[in-house]
Amino acid sequence: MPSRDNENHSGEATRLSGPSASPIAESHETWTVHQGDARNTDAFLAKIAQSTKGVSEPFLTTSITSPPYANVVDYGVPGQIGFSQSYDDYLEECHLIFASLYKWTNDDGSMWLVADSVTQSPGPGRPSRLRPLPFDLGRMAESAGWTLRDVIVWRKDRTRPWSNRGRLRNGFEYVLYFVKSDKYKYRIDRLRDFSGLKSWWVRYPERHNPWGLAPDNVWEIPIPLQGSWATTQLRHACPFPSALVERILLLSTDEGDVVFDPFAGSGMVAAVSEASKRLALGIELNPTFVKAYQQHIRPETLIDREVGTPEIATITTELLLSLRVLKFPRELLRQILRGGIRRNEIAGVVVSAAPFDLTPRSSSYASISCELWLADSVSEVRGEEILRLAELVSAVPPLSKFTLDCIVKVTSLADGSARHADEVFSVYRKGRTWSEFDRHGGEWVPYLEKFSADSLPPILSALTVQQALEIE
């Protein structure tokens, strides 16, 4: 953890490249953990900006850091922030650092603070007082210009202080998420997952995002093992797990962005950032930690982890989109039957979909067409009435909530059957659009007449789904 240090940023590990015509010059001598004091953050970042961009302007995308736990932990360097300081002096120095980060952060940038509450003893004979350090740091950050957007509970095995009389064992820390402006990056779709997929996804696909559930604000990520149990050379009082850093990077940065940690410690933020193809930058006062980062943490992380945007679970996304597309004509049929259309006027409906674009989005999930096959006894005028009603109900809830671009058509059973005589469709009956009943091709008129007693006309589609209601 950083503290006051008379050494400047010199030596091989901190030599900076000269001005470059590119937006940001890349050099491992620059994008690494530097030995220095976080209280010199403003001057340090000014030097980095000038040496890599040739101009003094904001260049950070996000800062991920955990300031020292006030006066609780001694990181072994004289004059360090926190230890041996008063609580108010400690907060004021953090405020100045947060102000420097705000100054050098892009408008689409953010800051993540990881912190835990601490206890302080008022003296003999009086109980220790719990200090809400995360929220005191939050006040300092907001007074420096940052806007608090979210508070996340990081659930882990244990944290400091372990436990004592009058306080239960603490198993979590707070992660405070701040933004500089309303232009902040927030890639929520990268963290979606399908672990909660159950039968209601199958019955009600229109109620759920096809790319999975958004994460909640409780993250269960264990802290790294240390000492004789460790698989790395990690030796730090409050180490970051790489999975926590990875999740934050995926949510708030893109490849090529600059990630900074002014209290670098073991350097896990920098190591995971580099592994994820971001430009990593850090300051750490303790030379032992800087050396451990260069010799152990960085090389082990680059070998063990290849971080980036996770591959979209295309099979599951395709399944959810298919379920949504197949359910749309079922609801369309129900709405027009409620609107006065008789069941014997419609022999079936063909739903077609353009190839799915699996890129996450919040609108127009797919483009489809619904072709209603009308009984040959239905007149042309009546067919136009059915079409107008179908177009009307498809544009309002509940059908508009399917987020599908739909074109509705009507045709006679004879014409539709002739036009699709060479095609084989999956057939869905009785509204069970999650489970194919049959697969048929050829002559459609006698085939569909077999289902004239069904309450809903059959749905025909090139999409094939055979899904049980319970998904393990």
QUIQUISUL-V931564 format. One record per residue. RES is the residue in one small letter. SS is DSSP state (~ for helix, > for strand, _ for the rest). Layout:
# QUIQUISUL-V931564
RES|SS, RES|SS
This chain:
# QUIQUISUL-V931564
m|_, p|_, s|>, r|_, d|_, n|_, e|_, n|_, h|_, s|_, g|_, e|~, a|~, t|~, r|_, l|_, s|_, g|_, p|_, s|_, a|_, s|_, p|_, i|_, a|_, e|_, s|_, h|_, e|_, t|_, w|_, t|_, v|>, h|>, q|>, g|_, d|_, a|~, r|~, n|~, t|~, d|~, a|~, f|~, l|~, a|~, k|~, i|~, a|~, q|~, s|~, t|~, k|~, g|_, v|_, s|_, e|_, p|_, f|_, l|>, t|>, t|>, s|>, i|>, t|>, s|_, p|_, p|_, y|_, a|_, n|_, v|_, v|_, d|_, y|_, g|_, v|_, p|_, g|_, q|>, i|_, g|_, f|_, s|_, q|_, s|_, y|~, d|~, d|~, y|~, l|~, e|~, e|~, c|~, h|~, l|~, i|~, f|~, a|~, s|~, l|~, y|~, k|~, w|~, t|>, n|>, d|>, d|>, g|>, s|>, m|>, w|>, l|>, v|>, a|>, d|_, s|_, v|>, t|>, q|>, s|_, p|_, g|_, p|_, g|_, r|_, p|_, s|_, r|>, l|>, r|>, p|_, l|~, p|~, f|~, d|~, l|~, g|~, r|~, m|~, a|~, e|~, s|~, a|_, g|_, w|_, t|>, l|>, r|>, d|>, v|>, i|>, v|>, w|>, r|>, k|_, d|_, r|_, t|_, r|_, p|_, w|_, s|_, n|>, r|_, g|_, r|>, l|_, r|_, n|_, g|_, f|>, e|>, y|>, v|>, l|>, y|>, f|>, v|>, k|_, s|_, d|_, k|_, y|_, k|_, y|_, r|_, i|~, d|~, r|~, l|~, r|_, d|>, f|_, s|_, g|_, l|_, k|_, s|~, w|~, w|~, v|~, r|~, y|_, p|~, e|~, r|~, h|_, n|_, p|_, w|_, g|_, l|>, a|_, p|_, d|_, n|_, v|>, w|>, e|>, i|_, p|_, i|_, p|_, l|_, q|_, g|~, s|~, w|~, a|_, t|_, t|_, q|_, l|_, r|_, h|_, a|_, c|_, p|_, f|_, p|_, s|~, a|~, l|~, v|~, e|~, r|~, i|~, l|~, l|~, l|~, s|~, t|_, d|_, e|_, g|_, d|_, v|>, v|>, f|>, d|>, p|_, f|_, a|_, g|_, s|_, g|_, m|~, v|~, a|~, a|~, v|~, s|~, e|~, a|~, s|_, k|_, r|_, l|>, a|>, l|>, g|>, i|>, e|>, l|_, n|_, p|~, t|~, f|~, v|~, k|~, a|~, y|~, q|~, q|~, h|~, i|~, r|~, p|~, e|~, t|~, l|~, i|~, d|~, r|_, e|_, v|_, g|_, t|_, p|_, e|_, i|_, a|_, t|~, i|~, t|~, t|~, e|~, l|~, l|~, l|~, s|~, l|~, r|~, v|~, l|~, k|~, f|~, p|~, r|~, e|~, l|~, l|~, r|~, q|~, i|~, l|~, r|~, g|_, g|_, i|_, r|_, r|~, n|~, e|~, i|>, a|>, g|>, v|>, v|>, v|>, s|>, a|>, a|_, p|_, f|_, d|_, l|_, t|_, p|_, r|_, s|_, s|_, s|_, y|_, a|>, s|>, i|>, s|>, c|>, e|>, l|>, w|>, l|>, a|_, d|_, s|_, v|_, s|_, e|~, v|~, r|~, g|~, e|~, e|~, i|~, l|~, r|~, l|~, a|~, e|~, l|~, v|~, s|~, a|_, v|_, p|_, p|_, l|~, s|~, k|~, f|~, t|_, l|>, d|>, c|>, i|>, v|>, k|>, v|>, t|>, s|>, l|~, a|~, d|~, g|~, s|~, a|~, r|~, h|_, a|_, d|_, e|_, v|>, f|>, s|>, v|>, y|>, r|_, k|_, g|_, r|_, t|_, w|_, s|>, e|_, f|_, d|>, r|>, h|>, g|>, g|_, e|_, w|_, v|~, p|~, y|~, l|~, e|~, k|_, f|_, s|_, a|_, d|_, s|_, l|_, p|_, p|>, i|>, l|>, s|>, a|_, l|_, t|_, v|_, q|>, q|_, a|_, l|_, e|_, i|_, e|_
